[in-house]
């Protein structure tokens, strides 16, 4: 469930000024933008809290396995560049920095916080459409101006190119959990721009959510245990496991099914696993190992 941006206020903010600093050094940056940077527990206080005394800092809590994170992060990075330093984006990998995530009681990702004046306030959860992100950023800059902290957008900021209407429609449909409409909009975009990477990824993710929207995870897994060679039962269980962050179990399940089946059933299992791979981080070692295991099962 996605959470809409709330009105920004410093009341009830989480003060992390006493956050302990472990000995580990900062992670290598994943962006070349001067307005986007990676943050760890070691440098969170310096790069986020202290920097927020001069400029608003949006903190994007994400993970490599998270599909919605892959939708949100590129848009935030593009908007940070577009605004030219009016605010900056700090990215926190929750898998590598579990202490921060636990202290902030983050239960779902992506989660975005705002650091302003050395304090944190919750922003929103989920991959929001760009129009809602821009509205949220207007609130951020207004709050910064009221606090006397930077926040003014450059006067000569270039007008952003118009977003593709089908992409906007797909993002809006995902935000309201109308996954069938999202798939339809991605299909329309792909009909005009075959192979568009954002549309391909978005469509695969929307289809996964659509398949799993009305599933009872416990019942699905129980059915899979009872029918180990039933392709429909096993693929549904794999969907549930991916959405439950149990990627390795999903990979093992479908690779095993490929080994045990033949013909059309084997091909169904293979194609389903490839589709699940498409919504995951292609550099994730579990995905790489899974692709190798699938190749070994086939040949």
Secondary structure, 3 states (H helix, E strand, C coil): CCECCCCCCCCCCECCCCCCCCCCCCCCCCCCCCCEEECCCCCHHHHHHHHHHCCEEEEEEECCCCHHHHHHHHHHHHHHHHCCCCEEEEEEECCCCHHHHHHCCCCCCCEEEEEECCEEEEEEECCCCHHHHHHHHHHHHHHHHHCCCCCCCCCCCCCCCCCCHHHHHHHHHHHCCCHHHHHHHHHHHHHHCCCCHHHHHHHHHHHHHHHHCCCCHHHHHHHHHHCCCCHHHHHHHHHHHHHCCCHHHHHHHHHHHHHHCCHHHHHHHHHHHHHHHHCCCCCCHHHHHHHHHHHHHHC
